[in-house]
Amino acid sequence: MISEGTVFNPLPIKTGKKQFMDGNIEKTGTGTLKQVLKTSFPAVIDLSSQTITWLIEAIFLGQLSALALAGVGIAQQFILLTFSILLTFVVGSSIIIVRYLGAKDEWNANHILAQAFLIGLFLSFLIGLFWYFIVPLLLSLIRENGTKTKFYATTYIHTVSFFAPAIITNFIALGILRGVGDTLLTMTINLIVNGLNLALDVLLIFGLLGFPRLEARGAGLAVGIAQSVGLLITLYILRSRKASVFLAVSEITSPQWSTFKKLFKLGIPTTIEQLVWSTGQIILSFFAARIGVIVLAVHQVFVRIQSVLSMVNWGFAISGMTLVGKSIGAGDNKEAHKNGKMVARVSWINAVVIGALLYIFSESVMAVFTHDAQVITLGKSIMLIFVILQVPKALNTAYSGNLRGAADLAWLMWLAIGAVIMNEIIGAYILSFGLGLGLAGLWLIQILDESERLTLNIWRFNKGNWKKV
């Protein structure tokens, strides 16, 4: 288990109406529906904006061909895998910065921000090399019409790799701002960036208004240029003192190894959890590619839709982390239980409504992505499986957020490792290839996976082991 108290232990500081001690604050919140919606709404918009952008981009690529949709989609999963690794610095930095801000120690909060920014800047060049040289080698596993699919995937990842410094550093900086509570700022920045991304997609993918028709390369340029603009906006915010933290140039040029170790210590469990989960999703995509390119195209459509729904779920999970964490900090475990269950209830209702709409308009949803009759037909045939998945997935995400708020990070990490090995790797192979269920097997196993983890997370949360963390 990871205890936030291992980071630092400030003395009590009088601050008027509130008093801070080890990051704990007075009792807040009543766990009402209004409170849950208020804390989750900006996060839902913020987190959903990027995935909605990729969803619309997938629609554009689907108009080119199913091969373009499949190729770029699988390339983007390697980018998401990279982001999972970077959560080490985002999560670790956010936890420490929030504690320092609570203690009114702005100098140390700004120090942690600068060190995380420095790490991100250094890693961004290594990640760019990984995207450019290693990912294309991994893409050689794609079969059946693989040459054209790999062409789109390689073209996209090669283009994006040149913008890695801007993409990576902006991801870390925005993640920290979001983690310390500046969600309105991150929401605004992401809406600007993703709006620009979509505008450039239209111009560069299809070659409109005199721009060249670049297809997959155009999609890569669009995201790279938009994220570069986003980094400039983020730097302006961090340097203009409009945020809770300030990026000091002097701190960026003064690396501290002790600070790096703190970031790793707090962030590694979450990073491993997300890395393992992302790896599992990539394995499922490779299984789909092994079955055939049409199956891969359908799989990528559902992955795109799921990515948007997952960000909506994460918006509620952030609400759970905030409300549960504050209640525990106030020493009110009963209130923590109440808040956590309220968040799960709202997330469940949201999943049922969205799932029903997806099922009713399944053919229209598939047609938005592609005109390929085979892709639409196969997608409709497994839509019910996809819809059923949404309920346990939403609830599991909510309870995972509750446990993160309670700092029960090691539990979530080990649970993810076991689930991916048993379900996404062994179970998916047995259902899809051993039993011949094909694409349906890849999504049926996810229902089993989310249901198993949901059951265990509910048991863990109700048992209350997190009270000792």
Sequence and secondary structure as in RCSB ss.txt:
>XXXX:A:sequence
MISEGTVFNPLPIKTGKKQFMDGNIEKTGTGTLKQVLKTSFPAVIDLSSQTITWLIEAIFLGQLSALALAGVGIA
QQFILLTFSILLTFVVGSSIIIVRYLGAKDEWNANHILAQAFLIGLFLSFLIGLFWYFIVPLLLSLIRENGTKTK
FYATTYIHTVSFFAPAIITNFIALGILRGVGDTLLTMTINLIVNGLNLALDVLLIFGLLGFPRLEARGAGLAVGI
AQSVGLLITLYILRSRKASVFLAVSEITSPQWSTFKKLFKLGIPTTIEQLVWSTGQIILSFFAARIGVIVLAVHQ
VFVRIQSVLSMVNWGFAISGMTLVGKSIGAGDNKEAHKNGKMVARVSWINAVVIGALLYIFSESVMAVFTHDAQV
ITLGKSIMLIFVILQVPKALNTAYSGNLRGAADLAWLMWLAIGAVIMNEIIGAYILSFGLGLGLAGLWLIQILDE
SERLTLNIWRFNKGNWKKV
>XXXX:A:secstr
   GGGT     EEETTEEEBTTB        HHHHHHHHHHHHHHHHHHHHHHHHHHHHHHHH HHHHHHHHHH
HHHHHHHHHHHHHHHHHHHHHHHHHHHTT HHHHHHHHHHHHHHHHHHHHHHHHIIIIIHHHHGGG  SSHHHHH
HHHHHHHHHHHTTHHHHHHHHHHHHHHHHTT HHHHHHHHHHHHHHHHHHHHHHHHT TT    THHHHHHHHHH
HHHHHHHHHHHHHHTT SSS   HHHHTS  HHHHHHHHHHHHHHHHHHHHHHHHHHHHHHHHHHH HHHHHHHH
HHHHHHHHHHHHHHHHHHHHHHHHHHHHHTT HHHHHHHHHHHHHHHHHHHHHHHHHHHHTHHHHHHHH   HHH
HHHHHHHHHHHHHHHHHHHHHHHHHHHHHHTT HHHHHHHHHHHIIIIIIIIHHIIIIIS  THHHHHHHHHHHH
HHHHHHHHHHHHHTGGGG 
